[in-house]
Every structure is written in structure tokens, then in C-alpha cells.
Amino acid sequence: MTPLAAEKGKTLSSGFFALLVFVPVMAFAGLVSGREIGRIYALPWALFAAGTAFGIAYTGRVSFFRRLFFGVSALAFLVHFKFSLFSDTFEASCFTAAPFCHIAIAPSFLNYLYQQYLAFMSGGWKLWGPLTLGAAWLFITLAIGRAWCSWACFYGGIDDALCARPGKPLLKTARFSAFRDLPAALLVFMLLASLAYMLPVYCLWLCPFKLSGVFMDGDAAVRRLQYGLMAFALAALVAGPLLTKKRVFCSYLCPFAAWQAFWGRLNPFRVTLAADKCAGCLACVSSCPMSAIKCLPGGKAEILAYCNMCGQCLDACPGGGFAYTVFGHELPERLSPFGRLFSVKFFFVFSALTLGAVFSSLWAPAALHDLVKILGGTGL
């Protein structure tokens, strides 16, 4: 095959991959936005997701295009659901109530089980239906597992985008490695505390985006403590990555990260390191935004359970030792332009990007509608 023919085939296969992402995202986004603001606002978002897919397929670079997509999704979430705190122009539409926060699911799980127990004892218990939050979480876990935290989470997108700032980190995080399991301890504590008080403890005390008075206690002293802890969490989310180039909130304060690190084992996708290609250079350790790779100088890298498959290490490793696998196994390599799409890497990217874009359709088209109103547009 001539270089020109190979380039043409690569372009066609990348376009086909983009189309595979575009169709389901456009269908779902059009369904959601068509109810209130018009399907036309779904088109730019679907095209953006498809453009991300094309970029990944054409260049082979996962982390760069993923981070761009992830950051835009998080910004759209802020525009549509959080800027309304400052202006009525950003009144929520499409999904008129903020999405149920997935981070709150984990620390409230025992409360949910207790409620199910009460329902069973009263004769009102029912199996999960296909449209319940429990069924949705199980589907997401089976589809992308721990990758939720680097492809779909609206809070994680903020943390991740801020990590990309140029320059060297002002603070080193190696000294904090002993606290890497803090999210697991925090999760256990919040599970027990939430059950004991039958209240959403995470939402009451640690969520960095509870900027309204809805969850505040009536007692002034308790309310000040709540605001203090939330300010601390917000600083970890915003200032943490700017100072360290690491996702500080996601790595050390998010209970859902520990939750998904455990249940994410149900998902078959993995990031795997070929030990014979590891030179112990520590490039992967410094590049990993989740502090999910452990390696001593001159030793072999070890991928921790907190890896959320963002792809940073794949680009950083000079020996090309990291790869996306299914339970540690790769598919036979195909060198043809279309054949290369039949790899674990592209199966994973399709699954993670499509699901992330579909989930973000709950607010991204509406955020575009908000910006049109801000700029003086009359809407379409």
C-alpha cells in the first residue's frame, strides 16, 4: 500500500469511527434537548464528540483529546447548573433539576439498602427497573468501570482540565503517597455516618459545589463549620491541580473514586504494563494525574486500583509499555486502516467516549442555549 493510499484509508477509518460515536450521541442529545430548546442545539455537541473520536482515531493520542472533551463537558455543566447561582439567565432547562450526583450514591449506599429492607418488610419491595438509578449505575460500571472518573464525571472534568496548565508543579505530591487510600477510609466513614444519621453526609459536609443554603444547618456554628469544610474541598478541587498538576480532590477526597475503584473490577477494560518494556524511568508516575502508579527509582511500575484509564501514561511512557487490554489481554494486531479499529483501545474509547457524551447531553446542549441567550440570540 502506497503512503497516499494508507493516509486515505486512515482518514476514512477515522471518519467511520467518528460516525459510530456521532449517531448515538445525536439521537440521545436530540431527544433530551428537543423537549424544550430544540434539537438543533444537540448537533454541535454530537459533532464535538465525533470530532474527539476522529482526533483519537487519526492521531492515536487518547489523553490529549479526552482531556479536551472532558474539560468542555465540565465547563458546560458549570454554565448550565452552577452559573444560575449568579444570574437568572442560566435558568436550567432540558434537565430541569440538577442530575442526581453520583458521588452521593456511594456514601449513602447503606441508607439505600436499609430503605430496601423496610420496603421488603412492608411488602412494597420491587426489583430494579431498567430506568432506575441503580440499573443505570450497574450498566455504566459494566460499560466503562473506573473510566467514569476520567470520561464522564462533571466534577472530575474540572479537576482534570486544571491539571493541564503549562509549567512544572509548584508542590510535589510524592509525600502524600501514604494517604492514597484516604478515599477508601472516607467512604467507610461516610457510609456509617450516613446510616447512623440517615442523612447525606457527603452533601452536608464535603461537597465543593453546595454553594446555596439548601443543605446548611440552622445552627450558626455548625453552618460555619460546614462552609469551612466545603471551602476546603473547593480549594482541593480548584487550587490543588493548579499547584500540583494532580487531581487532588479526585485522588484524596472523593468517596466515589474509592467506590468505583472497587466495583470497577467488574468492568473488563484495563490499563496494563508490559514489564519487559519498563525501564523504571518514573515518566508514568509524574504523568498520572490520579497518583495511581507506584514505582521506586529503577524499579518496575505498578498500576494501582485507582487507575481510571485516562491514557496519560500511554503517551508518557518512552518504551510504549502501557496498553488498553481486556483483563490483561490484547487482541491480535491488525495493520489495515479499518482493521486497526478492531483493537481493545478503540473498543474502550468508543464505549467511554460515547457514554460520556451521552451523559453530558443532559446539560451540554442546554449550556450552548444559555450562551446564545447571553450573546443576545433569540434561540433557534
Sequence and secondary structure as in RCSB ss.txt:
>XXXX:A:sequence
MTPLAAEKGKTLSSGFFALLVFVPVMAFAGLVSGREIGRIYALPWALFAAGTAFGIAYTGRVSFFRRLFFGVSAL
AFLVHFKFSLFSDTFEASCFTAAPFCHIAIAPSFLNYLYQQYLAFMSGGWKLWGPLTLGAAWLFITLAIGRAWCS
WACFYGGIDDALCARPGKPLLKTARFSAFRDLPAALLVFMLLASLAYMLPVYCLWLCPFKLSGVFMDGDAAVRRL
QYGLMAFALAALVAGPLLTKKRVFCSYLCPFAAWQAFWGRLNPFRVTLAADKCAGCLACVSSCPMSAIKCLPGGK
AEILAYCNMCGQCLDACPGGGFAYTVFGHELPERLSPFGRLFSVKFFFVFSALTLGAVFSSLWAPAALHDLVKIL
GGTGL
>XXXX:A:secstr
  HHHHHHHHHHHHHHHHHHHHHHHHHHHHHHHTTTT GGGHHHHHHHHHHHHHHHHHH  HHHHHHHHHHHHHH
HHIIIIIGGGT GGG   SS S    HHHHTTTHHHHHHHHHHHHHTT      TTSHHHHHHHHHHHTGGGHHH
HT HHHHHHHHHHT SS  SS  GGGGGGTTHHHHHHHHHHHHHHHHTS HHHHHT TT  SSTT  SSHHHHHH
HHHHHHHHHHHHHHHHHHHSS HHHHHT HHHHHHHHHGGGS EEEEE GGG     HHHHH TT  EE  TTS 
 EE TT    SHHHHH TT  EEEEETTB      STTGGGSSHHHHHHHHHHHHHHHHHTTTHHHHHHHHHHHT
T    
